[in-house]
Amino acid sequence: MAGERIAWRSTGEADVPNSGTVRFVPAPDGVSTEVHVVMSYDIPGGAVGKVIARYFGEEPHQQLDDDLRRLKQVLETGQVVRSEGAPWGKRARKEFPQRPAQPPSDSELAKGADA
């Protein structure tokens, strides 16, 4: 049925060749929608490349989990909620202390736009 499935595959000289599908399925509650993602990819460097990518937060499944979490937040609250300790995600990886999540302030948003 139209609008229930998205499929993709990388072409040309992709840094990480990949393909996958996203399916939107009615949830058992009859109100919500489940998002099912199947993804395959070939990280250069084999197992060592995968370990390095995971360490730096660049492993595709980590990125997918992050993206789905943000999508869920936007659909449910209208915004992406970030931790006060690391409001800009991966750019703030050196900051280990985390505080309860909350939306970034206007000054943080302005500061992030300048970065």
Phi and psi restraints in degrees (range 20) as a CNS / XPLOR table:
assign (resid 1 and name C) (resid 2 and name N)
       (resid 2 and name CA) (resid 2 and name C) 1.0 -60.9 20.0 2
assign (resid 2 and name N) (resid 2 and name CA)
       (resid 2 and name C) (resid 3 and name N) 1.0 140.6 20.0 2
assign (resid 2 and name C) (resid 3 and name N)
       (resid 3 and name CA) (resid 3 and name C) 1.0 83.9 20.0 2
assign (resid 3 and name N) (resid 3 and name CA)
       (resid 3 and name C) (resid 4 and name N) 1.0 4.2 20.0 2
assign (resid 3 and name C) (resid 4 and name N)
       (resid 4 and name CA) (resid 4 and name C) 1.0 -103.9 20.0 2
assign (resid 4 and name N) (resid 4 and name CA)
       (resid 4 and name C) (resid 5 and name N) 1.0 -12.5 20.0 2
assign (resid 4 and name C) (resid 5 and name N)
       (resid 5 and name CA) (resid 5 and name C) 1.0 -144.6 20.0 2
assign (resid 5 and name N) (resid 5 and name CA)
       (resid 5 and name C) (resid 6 and name N) 1.0 138.9 20.0 2
assign (resid 5 and name C) (resid 6 and name N)
       (resid 6 and name CA) (resid 6 and name C) 1.0 -125.1 20.0 2
assign (resid 6 and name N) (resid 6 and name CA)
       (resid 6 and name C) (resid 7 and name N) 1.0 135.1 20.0 2
assign (resid 6 and name C) (resid 7 and name N)
       (resid 7 and name CA) (resid 7 and name C) 1.0 -129.6 20.0 2
assign (resid 7 and name N) (resid 7 and name CA)
       (resid 7 and name C) (resid 8 and name N) 1.0 151.6 20.0 2
assign (resid 7 and name C) (resid 8 and name N)
       (resid 8 and name CA) (resid 8 and name C) 1.0 -150.5 20.0 2
assign (resid 8 and name N) (resid 8 and name CA)
       (resid 8 and name C) (resid 9 and name N) 1.0 164.4 20.0 2
assign (resid 8 and name C) (resid 9 and name N)
       (resid 9 and name CA) (resid 9 and name C) 1.0 -155.1 20.0 2
assign (resid 9 and name N) (resid 9 and name CA)
       (resid 9 and name C) (resid 10 and name N) 1.0 143.3 20.0 2
assign (resid 9 and name C) (resid 10 and name N)
       (resid 10 and name CA) (resid 10 and name C) 1.0 -73.2 20.0 2
assign (resid 10 and name N) (resid 10 and name CA)
       (resid 10 and name C) (resid 11 and name N) 1.0 155.8 20.0 2
assign (resid 10 and name C) (resid 11 and name N)
       (resid 11 and name CA) (resid 11 and name C) 1.0 -131.9 20.0 2
assign (resid 11 and name N) (resid 11 and name CA)
       (resid 11 and name C) (resid 12 and name N) 1.0 165.4 20.0 2
assign (resid 11 and name C) (resid 12 and name N)
       (resid 12 and name CA) (resid 12 and name C) 1.0 63.1 20.0 2
assign (resid 12 and name N) (resid 12 and name CA)
       (resid 12 and name C) (resid 13 and name N) 1.0 -136.7 20.0 2
assign (resid 12 and name C) (resid 13 and name N)
       (resid 13 and name CA) (resid 13 and name C) 1.0 -97.5 20.0 2
assign (resid 13 and name N) (resid 13 and name CA)
       (resid 13 and name C) (resid 14 and name N) 1.0 54.5 20.0 2
assign (resid 13 and name C) (resid 14 and name N)
       (resid 14 and name CA) (resid 14 and name C) 1.0 -63.5 20.0 2
assign (resid 14 and name N) (resid 14 and name CA)
       (resid 14 and name C) (resid 15 and name N) 1.0 138.7 20.0 2
assign (resid 14 and name C) (resid 15 and name N)
       (resid 15 and name CA) (resid 15 and name C) 1.0 -58.9 20.0 2
assign (resid 15 and name N) (resid 15 and name CA)
       (resid 15 and name C) (resid 16 and name N) 1.0 -40.3 20.0 2
assign (resid 15 and name C) (resid 16 and name N)
       (resid 16 and name CA) (resid 16 and name C) 1.0 -130.4 20.0 2
assign (resid 16 and name N) (resid 16 and name CA)
       (resid 16 and name C) (resid 17 and name N) 1.0 97.6 20.0 2
assign (resid 16 and name C) (resid 17 and name N)
       (resid 17 and name CA) (resid 17 and name C) 1.0 -55.3 20.0 2
assign (resid 17 and name N) (resid 17 and name CA)
       (resid 17 and name C) (resid 18 and name N) 1.0 134.1 20.0 2
assign (resid 17 and name C) (resid 18 and name N)
       (resid 18 and name CA) (resid 18 and name C) 1.0 -153.2 20.0 2
assign (resid 18 and name N) (resid 18 and name CA)
       (resid 18 and name C) (resid 19 and name N) 1.0 161.9 20.0 2
assign (resid 18 and name C) (resid 19 and name N)
       (resid 19 and name CA) (resid 19 and name C) 1.0 -156.2 20.0 2
assign (resid 19 and name N) (resid 19 and name CA)
       (resid 19 and name C) (resid 20 and name N) 1.0 164.1 20.0 2
assign (resid 19 and name C) (resid 20 and name N)
       (resid 20 and name CA) (resid 20 and name C) 1.0 175.2 20.0 2
assign (resid 20 and name N) (resid 20 and name CA)
       (resid 20 and name C) (resid 21 and name N) 1.0 179.4 20.0 2
assign (resid 20 and name C) (resid 21 and name N)
       (resid 21 and name CA) (resid 21 and name C) 1.0 -137.4 20.0 2
assign (resid 21 and name N) (resid 21 and name CA)
       (resid 21 and name C) (resid 22 and name N) 1.0 151.0 20.0 2
assign (resid 21 and name C) (resid 22 and name N)
       (resid 22 and name CA) (resid 22 and name C) 1.0 -125.8 20.0 2
assign (resid 22 and name N) (resid 22 and name CA)
       (resid 22 and name C) (resid 23 and name N) 1.0 126.4 20.0 2
assign (resid 22 and name C) (resid 23 and name N)
       (resid 23 and name CA) (resid 23 and name C) 1.0 -117.2 20.0 2
assign (resid 23 and name N) (resid 23 and name CA)
       (resid 23 and name C) (resid 24 and name N) 1.0 141.1 20.0 2
assign (resid 23 and name C) (resid 24 and name N)
       (resid 24 and name CA) (resid 24 and name C) 1.0 -109.4 20.0 2
assign (resid 24 and name N) (resid 24 and name CA)
       (resid 24 and name C) (resid 25 and name N) 1.0 117.0 20.0 2
assign (resid 24 and name C) (resid 25 and name N)
       (resid 25 and name CA) (resid 25 and name C) 1.0 -122.6 20.0 2
assign (resid 25 and name N) (resid 25 and name CA)
       (resid 25 and name C) (resid 26 and name N) 1.0 133.8 20.0 2
assign (resid 25 and name C) (resid 26 and name N)
       (resid 26 and name CA) (resid 26 and name C) 1.0 -58.3 20.0 2
assign (resid 26 and name N) (resid 26 and name CA)
       (resid 26 and name C) (resid 27 and name N) 1.0 132.8 20.0 2
assign (resid 26 and name C) (resid 27 and name N)
       (resid 27 and name CA) (resid 27 and name C) 1.0 -76.1 20.0 2
assign (resid 27 and name N) (resid 27 and name CA)
       (resid 27 and name C) (resid 28 and name N) 1.0 158.3 20.0 2
assign (resid 27 and name C) (resid 28 and name N)
       (resid 28 and name CA) (resid 28 and name C) 1.0 -57.4 20.0 2
assign (resid 28 and name N) (resid 28 and name CA)
       (resid 28 and name C) (resid 29 and name N) 1.0 -24.4 20.0 2
assign (resid 28 and name C) (resid 29 and name N)
       (resid 29 and name CA) (resid 29 and name C) 1.0 -73.5 20.0 2
assign (resid 29 and name N) (resid 29 and name CA)
       (resid 29 and name C) (resid 30 and name N) 1.0 -8.5 20.0 2
assign (resid 29 and name C) (resid 30 and name N)
       (resid 30 and name CA) (resid 30 and name C) 1.0 78.9 20.0 2
assign (resid 30 and name N) (resid 30 and name CA)
       (resid 30 and name C) (resid 31 and name N) 1.0 -1.4 20.0 2
assign (resid 30 and name C) (resid 31 and name N)
       (resid 31 and name CA) (resid 31 and name C) 1.0 -118.0 20.0 2
assign (resid 31 and name N) (resid 31 and name CA)
       (resid 31 and name C) (resid 32 and name N) 1.0 -42.8 20.0 2
assign (resid 31 and name C) (resid 32 and name N)
       (resid 32 and name CA) (resid 32 and name C) 1.0 -87.3 20.0 2
assign (resid 32 and name N) (resid 32 and name CA)
       (resid 32 and name C) (resid 33 and name N) 1.0 172.8 20.0 2
assign (resid 32 and name C) (resid 33 and name N)
       (resid 33 and name CA) (resid 33 and name C) 1.0 -126.3 20.0 2
assign (resid 33 and name N) (resid 33 and name CA)
       (resid 33 and name C) (resid 34 and name N) 1.0 133.9 20.0 2
assign (resid 33 and name C) (resid 34 and name N)
       (resid 34 and name CA) (resid 34 and name C) 1.0 -93.0 20.0 2
assign (resid 34 and name N) (resid 34 and name CA)
       (resid 34 and name C) (resid 35 and name N) 1.0 143.5 20.0 2
assign (resid 34 and name C) (resid 35 and name N)
       (resid 35 and name CA) (resid 35 and name C) 1.0 -112.2 20.0 2
assign (resid 35 and name N) (resid 35 and name CA)
       (resid 35 and name C) (resid 36 and name N) 1.0 117.4 20.0 2
assign (resid 35 and name C) (resid 36 and name N)
       (resid 36 and name CA) (resid 36 and name C) 1.0 -109.0 20.0 2
assign (resid 36 and name N) (resid 36 and name CA)
       (resid 36 and name C) (resid 37 and name N) 1.0 122.8 20.0 2
assign (resid 36 and name C) (resid 37 and name N)
       (resid 37 and name CA) (resid 37 and name C) 1.0 -119.5 20.0 2
assign (resid 37 and name N) (resid 37 and name CA)
       (resid 37 and name C) (resid 38 and name N) 1.0 131.3 20.0 2
assign (resid 37 and name C) (resid 38 and name N)
       (resid 38 and name CA) (resid 38 and name C) 1.0 -122.0 20.0 2
assign (resid 38 and name N) (resid 38 and name CA)
       (resid 38 and name C) (resid 39 and name N) 1.0 126.1 20.0 2
assign (resid 38 and name C) (resid 39 and name N)
       (resid 39 and name CA) (resid 39 and name C) 1.0 -138.6 20.0 2
assign (resid 39 and name N) (resid 39 and name CA)
       (resid 39 and name C) (resid 40 and name N) 1.0 139.8 20.0 2
assign (resid 39 and name C) (resid 40 and name N)
       (resid 40 and name CA) (resid 40 and name C) 1.0 -128.7 20.0 2
assign (resid 40 and name N) (resid 40 and name CA)
       (resid 40 and name C) (resid 41 and name N) 1.0 149.4 20.0 2
assign (resid 40 and name C) (resid 41 and name N)
       (resid 41 and name CA) (resid 41 and name C) 1.0 -156.9 20.0 2
assign (resid 41 and name N) (resid 41 and name CA)
       (resid 41 and name C) (resid 42 and name N) 1.0 161.6 20.0 2
assign (resid 41 and name C) (resid 42 and name N)
       (resid 42 and name CA) (resid 42 and name C) 1.0 -129.5 20.0 2
assign (resid 42 and name N) (resid 42 and name CA)
       (resid 42 and name C) (resid 43 and name N) 1.0 94.9 20.0 2
assign (resid 42 and name C) (resid 43 and name N)
       (resid 43 and name CA) (resid 43 and name C) 1.0 -74.6 20.0 2
assign (resid 43 and name N) (resid 43 and name CA)
       (resid 43 and name C) (resid 44 and name N) 1.0 128.6 20.0 2
assign (resid 43 and name C) (resid 44 and name N)
       (resid 44 and name CA) (resid 44 and name C) 1.0 -58.9 20.0 2
assign (resid 44 and name N) (resid 44 and name CA)
       (resid 44 and name C) (resid 45 and name N) 1.0 142.3 20.0 2
assign (resid 44 and name C) (resid 45 and name N)
       (resid 45 and name CA) (resid 45 and name C) 1.0 94.5 20.0 2
assign (resid 45 and name N) (resid 45 and name CA)
       (resid 45 and name C) (resid 46 and name N) 1.0 2.6 20.0 2
assign (resid 45 and name C) (resid 46 and name N)
       (resid 46 and name CA) (resid 46 and name C) 1.0 60.8 20.0 2
assign (resid 46 and name N) (resid 46 and name CA)
       (resid 46 and name C) (resid 47 and name N) 1.0 -138.4 20.0 2
assign (resid 46 and name C) (resid 47 and name N)
       (resid 47 and name CA) (resid 47 and name C) 1.0 -62.4 20.0 2
assign (resid 47 and name N) (resid 47 and name CA)
       (resid 47 and name C) (resid 48 and name N) 1.0 -38.8 20.0 2
assign (resid 47 and name C) (resid 48 and name N)
       (resid 48 and name CA) (resid 48 and name C) 1.0 -65.8 20.0 2
assign (resid 48 and name N) (resid 48 and name CA)
       (resid 48 and name C) (resid 49 and name N) 1.0 -43.6 20.0 2
assign (resid 48 and name C) (resid 49 and name N)
       (resid 49 and name CA) (resid 49 and name C) 1.0 -60.4 20.0 2
assign (resid 49 and name N) (resid 49 and name CA)
       (resid 49 and name C) (resid 50 and name N) 1.0 -37.8 20.0 2
assign (resid 49 and name C) (resid 50 and name N)
       (resid 50 and name CA) (resid 50 and name C) 1.0 -67.0 20.0 2
assign (resid 50 and name N) (resid 50 and name CA)
       (resid 50 and name C) (resid 51 and name N) 1.0 -41.6 20.0 2
assign (resid 50 and name C) (resid 51 and name N)
       (resid 51 and name CA) (resid 51 and name C) 1.0 -63.0 20.0 2
assign (resid 51 and name N) (resid 51 and name CA)
       (resid 51 and name C) (resid 52 and name N) 1.0 -44.0 20.0 2
assign (resid 51 and name C) (resid 52 and name N)
       (resid 52 and name CA) (resid 52 and name C) 1.0 -63.8 20.0 2
assign (resid 52 and name N) (resid 52 and name CA)
       (resid 52 and name C) (resid 53 and name N) 1.0 -44.8 20.0 2
assign (resid 52 and name C) (resid 53 and name N)
       (resid 53 and name CA) (resid 53 and name C) 1.0 -60.8 20.0 2
assign (resid 53 and name N) (resid 53 and name CA)
       (resid 53 and name C) (resid 54 and name N) 1.0 -42.5 20.0 2
assign (resid 53 and name C) (resid 54 and name N)
       (resid 54 and name CA) (resid 54 and name C) 1.0 -64.5 20.0 2
assign (resid 54 and name N) (resid 54 and name CA)
       (resid 54 and name C) (resid 55 and name N) 1.0 -41.8 20.0 2
assign (resid 54 and name C) (resid 55 and name N)
       (resid 55 and name CA) (resid 55 and name C) 1.0 -58.6 20.0 2
assign (resid 55 and name N) (resid 55 and name CA)
       (resid 55 and name C) (resid 56 and name N) 1.0 -40.7 20.0 2
assign (resid 55 and name C) (resid 56 and name N)
       (resid 56 and name CA) (resid 56 and name C) 1.0 -90.1 20.0 2
assign (resid 56 and name N) (resid 56 and name CA)
       (resid 56 and name C) (resid 57 and name N) 1.0 7.4 20.0 2
assign (resid 56 and name C) (resid 57 and name N)
       (resid 57 and name CA) (resid 57 and name C) 1.0 72.7 20.0 2
assign (resid 57 and name N) (resid 57 and name CA)
       (resid 57 and name C) (resid 58 and name N) 1.0 23.6 20.0 2
assign (resid 57 and name C) (resid 58 and name N)
       (resid 58 and name CA) (resid 58 and name C) 1.0 -111.8 20.0 2
assign (resid 58 and name N) (resid 58 and name CA)
       (resid 58 and name C) (resid 59 and name N) 1.0 8.6 20.0 2
assign (resid 58 and name C) (resid 59 and name N)
       (resid 59 and name CA) (resid 59 and name C) 1.0 -71.3 20.0 2
assign (resid 59 and name N) (resid 59 and name CA)
       (resid 59 and name C) (resid 60 and name N) 1.0 131.5 20.0 2
assign (resid 59 and name C) (resid 60 and name N)
       (resid 60 and name CA) (resid 60 and name C) 1.0 -53.2 20.0 2
assign (resid 60 and name N) (resid 60 and name CA)
       (resid 60 and name C) (resid 61 and name N) 1.0 -39.0 20.0 2
assign (resid 60 and name C) (resid 61 and name N)
       (resid 61 and name CA) (resid 61 and name C) 1.0 -67.5 20.0 2
assign (resid 61 and name N) (resid 61 and name CA)
       (resid 61 and name C) (resid 62 and name N) 1.0 -34.5 20.0 2
assign (resid 61 and name C) (resid 62 and name N)
       (resid 62 and name CA) (resid 62 and name C) 1.0 -63.5 20.0 2
assign (resid 62 and name N) (resid 62 and name CA)
       (resid 62 and name C) (resid 63 and name N) 1.0 -45.1 20.0 2
assign (resid 62 and name C) (resid 63 and name N)
       (resid 63 and name CA) (resid 63 and name C) 1.0 -62.8 20.0 2
assign (resid 63 and name N) (resid 63 and name CA)
       (resid 63 and name C) (resid 64 and name N) 1.0 -40.9 20.0 2
assign (resid 63 and name C) (resid 64 and name N)
       (resid 64 and name CA) (resid 64 and name C) 1.0 -61.9 20.0 2
assign (resid 64 and name N) (resid 64 and name CA)
       (resid 64 and name C) (resid 65 and name N) 1.0 -45.6 20.0 2
assign (resid 64 and name C) (resid 65 and name N)
       (resid 65 and name CA) (resid 65 and name C) 1.0 -59.3 20.0 2
assign (resid 65 and name N) (resid 65 and name CA)
       (resid 65 and name C) (resid 66 and name N) 1.0 -44.2 20.0 2
assign (resid 65 and name C) (resid 66 and name N)
       (resid 66 and name CA) (resid 66 and name C) 1.0 -62.0 20.0 2
assign (resid 66 and name N) (resid 66 and name CA)
       (resid 66 and name C) (resid 67 and name N) 1.0 -45.1 20.0 2
assign (resid 66 and name C) (resid 67 and name N)
       (resid 67 and name CA) (resid 67 and name C) 1.0 -64.5 20.0 2
assign (resid 67 and name N) (resid 67 and name CA)
       (resid 67 and name C) (resid 68 and name N) 1.0 -42.2 20.0 2
assign (resid 67 and name C) (resid 68 and name N)
       (resid 68 and name CA) (resid 68 and name C) 1.0 -66.0 20.0 2
assign (resid 68 and name N) (resid 68 and name CA)
       (resid 68 and name C) (resid 69 and name N) 1.0 -37.4 20.0 2
assign (resid 68 and name C) (resid 69 and name N)
       (resid 69 and name CA) (resid 69 and name C) 1.0 -63.3 20.0 2
assign (resid 69 and name N) (resid 69 and name CA)
       (resid 69 and name C) (resid 70 and name N) 1.0 -43.7 20.0 2
assign (resid 69 and name C) (resid 70 and name N)
       (resid 70 and name CA) (resid 70 and name C) 1.0 -65.8 20.0 2
assign (resid 70 and name N) (resid 70 and name CA)
       (resid 70 and name C) (resid 71 and name N) 1.0 -40.6 20.0 2
assign (resid 70 and name C) (resid 71 and name N)
       (resid 71 and name CA) (resid 71 and name C) 1.0 -59.6 20.0 2
assign (resid 71 and name N) (resid 71 and name CA)
       (resid 71 and name C) (resid 72 and name N) 1.0 -44.9 20.0 2
assign (resid 71 and name C) (resid 72 and name N)
       (resid 72 and name CA) (resid 72 and name C) 1.0 -60.2 20.0 2
assign (resid 72 and name N) (resid 72 and name CA)
       (resid 72 and name C) (resid 73 and name N) 1.0 -43.9 20.0 2
assign (resid 72 and name C) (resid 73 and name N)
       (resid 73 and name CA) (resid 73 and name C) 1.0 -62.6 20.0 2
assign (resid 73 and name N) (resid 73 and name CA)
       (resid 73 and name C) (resid 74 and name N) 1.0 -43.8 20.0 2
assign (resid 73 and name C) (resid 74 and name N)
       (resid 74 and name CA) (resid 74 and name C) 1.0 -65.5 20.0 2
assign (resid 74 and name N) (resid 74 and name CA)
       (resid 74 and name C) (resid 75 and name N) 1.0 -42.7 20.0 2
assign (resid 74 and name C) (resid 75 and name N)
       (resid 75 and name CA) (resid 75 and name C) 1.0 -66.4 20.0 2
assign (resid 75 and name N) (resid 75 and name CA)
       (resid 75 and name C) (resid 76 and name N) 1.0 -34.8 20.0 2
assign (resid 75 and name C) (resid 76 and name N)
       (resid 76 and name CA) (resid 76 and name C) 1.0 -88.3 20.0 2
assign (resid 76 and name N) (resid 76 and name CA)
       (resid 76 and name C) (resid 77 and name N) 1.0 -33.3 20.0 2
assign (resid 76 and name C) (resid 77 and name N)
       (resid 77 and name CA) (resid 77 and name C) 1.0 -121.6 20.0 2
assign (resid 77 and name N) (resid 77 and name CA)
       (resid 77 and name C) (resid 78 and name N) 1.0 -13.0 20.0 2
assign (resid 77 and name C) (resid 78 and name N)
       (resid 78 and name CA) (resid 78 and name C) 1.0 85.9 20.0 2
assign (resid 78 and name N) (resid 78 and name CA)
       (resid 78 and name C) (resid 79 and name N) 1.0 3.1 20.0 2
assign (resid 78 and name C) (resid 79 and name N)
       (resid 79 and name CA) (resid 79 and name C) 1.0 -155.9 20.0 2
assign (resid 79 and name N) (resid 79 and name CA)
       (resid 79 and name C) (resid 80 and name N) 1.0 161.7 20.0 2
assign (resid 79 and name C) (resid 80 and name N)
       (resid 80 and name CA) (resid 80 and name C) 1.0 -91.3 20.0 2
assign (resid 80 and name N) (resid 80 and name CA)
       (resid 80 and name C) (resid 81 and name N) 1.0 123.3 20.0 2
assign (resid 80 and name C) (resid 81 and name N)
       (resid 81 and name CA) (resid 81 and name C) 1.0 -92.1 20.0 2
assign (resid 81 and name N) (resid 81 and name CA)
       (resid 81 and name C) (resid 82 and name N) 1.0 129.1 20.0 2
assign (resid 81 and name C) (resid 82 and name N)
       (resid 82 and name CA) (resid 82 and name C) 1.0 -118.9 20.0 2
assign (resid 82 and name N) (resid 82 and name CA)
       (resid 82 and name C) (resid 83 and name N) 1.0 154.2 20.0 2
assign (resid 82 and name C) (resid 83 and name N)
       (resid 83 and name CA) (resid 83 and name C) 1.0 -71.9 20.0 2
assign (resid 83 and name N) (resid 83 and name CA)
       (resid 83 and name C) (resid 84 and name N) 1.0 140.5 20.0 2
assign (resid 83 and name C) (resid 84 and name N)
       (resid 84 and name CA) (resid 84 and name C) 1.0 -60.9 20.0 2
assign (resid 84 and name N) (resid 84 and name CA)
       (resid 84 and name C) (resid 85 and name N) 1.0 -32.3 20.0 2
assign (resid 84 and name C) (resid 85 and name N)
       (resid 85 and name CA) (resid 85 and name C) 1.0 -74.3 20.0 2
assign (resid 85 and name N) (resid 85 and name CA)
       (resid 85 and name C) (resid 86 and name N) 1.0 -23.5 20.0 2
assign (resid 85 and name C) (resid 86 and name N)
       (resid 86 and name CA) (resid 86 and name C) 1.0 -146.7 20.0 2
assign (resid 86 and name N) (resid 86 and name CA)
       (resid 86 and name C) (resid 87 and name N) 1.0 67.2 20.0 2
assign (resid 86 and name C) (resid 87 and name N)
       (resid 87 and name CA) (resid 87 and name C) 1.0 -65.5 20.0 2
assign (resid 87 and name N) (resid 87 and name CA)
       (resid 87 and name C) (resid 88 and name N) 1.0 -18.0 20.0 2
assign (resid 87 and name C) (resid 88 and name N)
       (resid 88 and name CA) (resid 88 and name C) 1.0 -111.8 20.0 2
assign (resid 88 and name N) (resid 88 and name CA)
       (resid 88 and name C) (resid 89 and name N) 1.0 24.1 20.0 2
assign (resid 88 and name C) (resid 89 and name N)
       (resid 89 and name CA) (resid 89 and name C) 1.0 62.5 20.0 2
assign (resid 89 and name N) (resid 89 and name CA)
       (resid 89 and name C) (resid 90 and name N) 1.0 -125.8 20.0 2
assign (resid 89 and name C) (resid 90 and name N)
       (resid 90 and name CA) (resid 90 and name C) 1.0 -61.4 20.0 2
assign (resid 90 and name N) (resid 90 and name CA)
       (resid 90 and name C) (resid 91 and name N) 1.0 -28.2 20.0 2
assign (resid 90 and name C) (resid 91 and name N)
       (resid 91 and name CA) (resid 91 and name C) 1.0 -66.4 20.0 2
assign (resid 91 and name N) (resid 91 and name CA)
       (resid 91 and name C) (resid 92 and name N) 1.0 -17.9 20.0 2
assign (resid 91 and name C) (resid 92 and name N)
       (resid 92 and name CA) (resid 92 and name C) 1.0 -109.5 20.0 2
assign (resid 92 and name N) (resid 92 and name CA)
       (resid 92 and name C) (resid 93 and name N) 1.0 22.5 20.0 2
assign (resid 92 and name C) (resid 93 and name N)
       (resid 93 and name CA) (resid 93 and name C) 1.0 -57.2 20.0 2
assign (resid 93 and name N) (resid 93 and name CA)
       (resid 93 and name C) (resid 94 and name N) 1.0 -24.5 20.0 2
assign (resid 93 and name C) (resid 94 and name N)
       (resid 94 and name CA) (resid 94 and name C) 1.0 -73.7 20.0 2
assign (resid 94 and name N) (resid 94 and name CA)
       (resid 94 and name C) (resid 95 and name N) 1.0 -9.6 20.0 2
assign (resid 94 and name C) (resid 95 and name N)
       (resid 95 and name CA) (resid 95 and name C) 1.0 -95.0 20.0 2
assign (resid 95 and name N) (resid 95 and name CA)
       (resid 95 and name C) (resid 96 and name N) 1.0 104.4 20.0 2
assign (resid 95 and name C) (resid 96 and name N)
       (resid 96 and name CA) (resid 96 and name C) 1.0 -83.0 20.0 2
assign (resid 96 and name N) (resid 96 and name CA)
       (resid 96 and name C) (resid 97 and name N) 1.0 -36.6 20.0 2
assign (resid 96 and name C) (resid 97 and name N)
       (resid 97 and name CA) (resid 97 and name C) 1.0 -65.9 20.0 2
assign (resid 97 and name N) (resid 97 and name CA)
       (resid 97 and name C) (resid 98 and name N) 1.0 129.1 20.0 2
assign (resid 97 and name C) (resid 98 and name N)
       (resid 98 and name CA) (resid 98 and name C) 1.0 -115.4 20.0 2
assign (resid 98 and name N) (resid 98 and name CA)
       (resid 98 and name C) (resid 99 and name N) 1.0 146.8 20.0 2
assign (resid 98 and name C) (resid 99 and name N)
       (resid 99 and name CA) (resid 99 and name C) 1.0 -121.2 20.0 2
assign (resid 99 and name N) (resid 99 and name CA)
       (resid 99 and name C) (resid 100 and name N) 1.0 171.6 20.0 2
assign (resid 99 and name C) (resid 100 and name N)
       (resid 100 and name CA) (resid 100 and name C) 1.0 -56.0 20.0 2
assign (resid 100 and name N) (resid 100 and name CA)
       (resid 100 and name C) (resid 101 and name N) 1.0 143.2 20.0 2
assign (resid 100 and name C) (resid 101 and name N)
       (resid 101 and name CA) (resid 101 and name C) 1.0 -68.7 20.0 2
assign (resid 101 and name N) (resid 101 and name CA)
       (resid 101 and name C) (resid 102 and name N) 1.0 144.0 20.0 2
assign (resid 101 and name C) (resid 102 and name N)
       (resid 102 and name CA) (resid 102 and name C) 1.0 -159.8 20.0 2
assign (resid 102 and name N) (resid 102 and name CA)
       (resid 102 and name C) (resid 103 and name N) 1.0 158.7 20.0 2
assign (resid 102 and name C) (resid 103 and name N)
       (resid 103 and name CA) (resid 103 and name C) 1.0 -63.0 20.0 2
assign (resid 103 and name N) (resid 103 and name CA)
       (resid 103 and name C) (resid 104 and name N) 1.0 147.5 20.0 2
assign (resid 103 and name C) (resid 104 and name N)
       (resid 104 and name CA) (resid 104 and name C) 1.0 -66.5 20.0 2
assign (resid 104 and name N) (resid 104 and name CA)
       (resid 104 and name C) (resid 105 and name N) 1.0 147.3 20.0 2
assign (resid 104 and name C) (resid 105 and name N)
       (resid 105 and name CA) (resid 105 and name C) 1.0 -73.8 20.0 2
assign (resid 105 and name N) (resid 105 and name CA)
       (resid 105 and name C) (resid 106 and name N) 1.0 168.2 20.0 2
assign (resid 105 and name C) (resid 106 and name N)
       (resid 106 and name CA) (resid 106 and name C) 1.0 -59.9 20.0 2
assign (resid 106 and name N) (resid 106 and name CA)
       (resid 106 and name C) (resid 107 and name N) 1.0 -39.1 20.0 2
assign (resid 106 and name C) (resid 107 and name N)
       (resid 107 and name CA) (resid 107 and name C) 1.0 -67.7 20.0 2
assign (resid 107 and name N) (resid 107 and name CA)
       (resid 107 and name C) (resid 108 and name N) 1.0 -37.1 20.0 2
assign (resid 107 and name C) (resid 108 and name N)
       (resid 108 and name CA) (resid 108 and name C) 1.0 -66.2 20.0 2
assign (resid 108 and name N) (resid 108 and name CA)
       (resid 108 and name C) (resid 109 and name N) 1.0 -41.1 20.0 2
assign (resid 108 and name C) (resid 109 and name N)
       (resid 109 and name CA) (resid 109 and name C) 1.0 -61.3 20.0 2
assign (resid 109 and name N) (resid 109 and name CA)
       (resid 109 and name C) (resid 110 and name N) 1.0 -42.7 20.0 2
assign (resid 109 and name C) (resid 110 and name N)
       (resid 110 and name CA) (resid 110 and name C) 1.0 -65.2 20.0 2
assign (resid 110 and name N) (resid 110 and name CA)
       (resid 110 and name C) (resid 111 and name N) 1.0 -42.2 20.0 2
assign (resid 110 and name C) (resid 111 and name N)
       (resid 111 and name CA) (resid 111 and name C) 1.0 -65.2 20.0 2
assign (resid 111 and name N) (resid 111 and name CA)
       (resid 111 and name C) (resid 112 and name N) 1.0 -40.5 20.0 2
assign (resid 111 and name C) (resid 112 and name N)
       (resid 112 and name CA) (resid 112 and name C) 1.0 -65.6 20.0 2
assign (resid 112 and name N) (resid 112 and name CA)
       (resid 112 and name C) (resid 113 and name N) 1.0 -33.4 20.0 2
assign (resid 112 and name C) (resid 113 and name N)
       (resid 113 and name CA) (resid 113 and name C) 1.0 -68.6 20.0 2
assign (resid 113 and name N) (resid 113 and name CA)
       (resid 113 and name C) (resid 114 and name N) 1.0 -27.3 20.0 2
assign (resid 113 and name C) (resid 114 and name N)
       (resid 114 and name CA) (resid 114 and name C) 1.0 -79.9 20.0 2
assign (resid 114 and name N) (resid 114 and name CA)
       (resid 114 and name C) (resid 115 and name N) 1.0 -20.3 20.0 2
